[in-house]
Structures are given as structure tokens and as C-alpha cells.
Amino acid sequence: MSSEVLGKGRTSIFRSPETEAKPAKAEVRSTESEVCSAEAEVQSSKLELQHTDTIVQTSESDARIAPARIDPQILQQALNEADAKSKITIWNPEVSAVLRYMQLTTVRYSMSKEASILLEKAVKKAYPDVWRAVKEGGLH
């Protein structure tokens, strides 16, 4: 079979170290500048994040980023979504085991009600500004 019949595919079939495709210097420079540009964008985002958000320490090993200001459009979206579907799901085997133990040993114990009370306290403490905004915005 002649190399003309195979066309460009012949290089992938009959590849040797000498015929390995090497990127042109312009391509390498372009990629390097794209990487530098992306790194600068990440640094800029980090600086922006530092100015708009604050870190909330809820326990010794648990730090979260809380918004420094409440965005009214995002708050309204969150309120609408919470109104439409207020159920949330968590994945925590230890919490599940504790609540199931309590349900098995306590008459009329509601895991859902207890989880709701505990989670509400934690969320109020972790995000007091967002909590106030939600309470003021009201759910339908």
C-alpha cells in the first residue's frame, strides 16, 4: 500500500521517534501565556473573594466562607427554591446512627424534627447574616 493512499494517517501507523510530532514554539508560547493568564485570573478571583466574603469559624476544625453582603437576586432564587422544595438530604452515617438510636429508644421520637432543630441552630450560628435576610425575605 502506498503512502499516498494512507494520507496523513500513515504517520500514526508508522510512527517513529524521529517522526514524532513536536509542538511548534509558537504553540508552546501560546499555551504558556494561556496558563499564566489563567493563573492571574485565579489570583484575581482569590483577591476578589477576600474582599467580598468573610471566613466564619464554626468550630476549631471547621471554617466556612460566608458572604459579606447578601445578593438580593440570589436570595430571592433561594427563597423560591426553598418554597418549592424545602426537603434537603444529608449524607452522614454517624448522625444517621445517632438519630436512629434515639428513634429506637424514645417513644414518639421524630428524626426529621430533631434533625431540623439541630440543623437550624447550626445554620443560624454559621451564617447569621444570611439567616436574617431569609427571615426578613420570608417564605411563601
C-alpha positions as CSV (number, residue, x, y, z in Angstrom):
1,M,0.0,0.0,0.0
2,S,1.5,3.3,-1.0
3,S,1.9,6.2,1.5
4,E,-0.3,8.4,-0.8
5,V,-3.2,6.1,-0.2
6,L,-2.8,6.3,3.5
7,G,-2.6,10.1,3.6
8,K,-1.9,11.7,7.0
9,G,-3.0,8.5,8.8
10,R,0.3,6.9,7.8
11,T,2.2,8.8,10.4
12,S,0.1,7.4,13.2
13,I,0.6,3.9,11.9
14,F,4.3,4.1,11.0
15,R,5.4,6.5,13.8
16,S,9.0,6.5,14.8
17,P,10.8,8.7,17.4
18,E,12.2,10.8,14.5
19,T,8.7,11.4,13.1
20,E,7.0,12.2,16.4
21,A,5.1,15.4,16.1
22,K,6.7,18.2,18.2
23,P,4.7,21.3,19.1
24,A,5.8,24.4,17.3
25,K,7.4,27.0,19.5
26,A,4.5,29.4,18.9
27,E,2.1,26.8,20.2
28,V,4.2,26.3,23.4
29,R,4.4,30.0,24.0
30,S,0.7,30.4,23.4
31,T,-0.1,27.6,25.9
32,E,2.4,29.2,28.4
33,S,0.7,32.6,28.1
34,E,-2.8,30.9,28.5
35,V,-1.6,29.2,31.7
36,C,-0.1,32.5,33.0
37,S,-3.4,34.2,32.1
38,A,-5.4,31.5,33.9
39,E,-3.2,31.8,37.0
40,A,-3.6,35.5,37.0
41,E,-7.4,35.1,36.8
42,V,-7.4,32.7,39.7
43,Q,-5.3,35.1,41.8
44,S,-7.7,37.9,40.9
45,S,-10.6,35.8,41.9
46,K,-9.0,34.9,45.2
47,L,-8.4,38.6,45.9
48,E,-11.9,39.5,44.9
49,L,-13.2,36.7,47.2
50,Q,-11.1,38.1,50.1
51,H,-12.7,41.5,49.7
52,T,-16.3,40.3,49.3
53,D,-16.5,37.4,51.7
54,T,-15.5,36.7,55.3
55,I,-14.4,33.4,56.9
56,V,-16.7,32.1,59.6
57,Q,-15.2,29.8,62.2
58,T,-17.9,27.5,63.5
59,S,-15.6,25.1,65.3
60,E,-11.9,24.6,65.7
61,S,-11.6,22.4,62.6
62,D,-14.4,23.9,60.5
63,A,-14.0,27.2,58.6
64,R,-16.6,28.4,56.1
65,I,-16.8,31.3,53.7
66,A,-19.8,33.5,54.5
67,P,-20.9,36.3,52.1
68,A,-20.1,39.8,53.3
69,R,-23.2,41.1,51.5
70,I,-26.4,39.5,50.5
71,D,-27.2,39.5,46.8
72,P,-31.0,40.2,46.6
73,Q,-31.4,38.2,43.3
74,I,-29.7,35.1,44.7
75,L,-31.6,35.4,47.9
76,Q,-34.9,35.5,46.0
77,Q,-33.9,32.5,44.0
78,A,-33.0,30.6,47.2
79,L,-36.4,31.6,48.8
80,N,-38.3,30.5,45.7
81,E,-36.5,27.1,45.5
82,A,-36.9,26.6,49.3
83,D,-40.6,27.3,48.9
84,A,-40.9,24.8,46.1
85,K,-38.8,22.1,47.6
86,S,-37.9,22.5,51.3
87,K,-36.7,19.0,51.8
88,I,-32.9,18.5,52.0
89,T,-30.8,15.3,52.2
90,I,-27.6,14.9,54.1
91,W,-25.1,12.0,54.0
92,N,-23.6,11.4,57.4
93,P,-23.6,7.8,58.7
94,E,-22.7,8.9,62.3
95,V,-25.5,11.4,62.5
96,S,-27.8,8.8,61.0
97,A,-26.8,6.2,63.6
98,V,-27.3,8.6,66.5
99,L,-30.8,9.7,65.3
100,R,-31.8,6.1,64.5
101,Y,-30.7,5.0,68.0
102,M,-32.8,7.8,69.5
103,Q,-35.8,6.8,67.4
104,L,-35.4,3.2,68.6
105,T,-35.1,4.1,72.3
106,T,-37.5,7.1,72.6
107,V,-41.3,6.9,72.2
108,R,-42.7,9.3,69.5
109,Y,-39.2,10.5,68.6
110,S,-39.0,12.2,65.2
111,M,-35.7,12.0,63.5
112,S,-36.8,14.6,61.0
113,K,-37.9,17.1,63.6
114,E,-34.8,16.6,65.7
115,A,-32.5,17.0,62.6
116,S,-34.4,20.1,61.6
117,I,-34.0,21.7,65.1
118,L,-30.3,20.8,65.3
119,L,-29.5,21.9,61.7
120,E,-31.4,25.2,62.2
121,K,-29.3,26.1,65.3
122,A,-26.1,25.3,63.4
123,V,-27.1,27.3,60.3
124,K,-28.2,30.3,62.4
125,K,-24.8,30.2,64.1
126,A,-22.7,29.7,61.0
127,Y,-24.5,32.2,58.7
128,P,-26.3,34.8,60.9
129,D,-26.5,37.5,58.2
130,V,-27.9,35.1,55.6
131,W,-30.3,33.7,58.2
132,R,-31.6,37.2,59.0
133,A,-32.0,38.0,55.3
134,V,-34.0,34.8,54.7
135,K,-36.3,35.5,57.7
136,E,-36.8,39.1,56.5
137,G,-37.4,38.0,52.9
138,G,-40.0,35.5,54.2
139,L,-41.1,32.2,52.6
140,H,-44.4,31.9,50.9
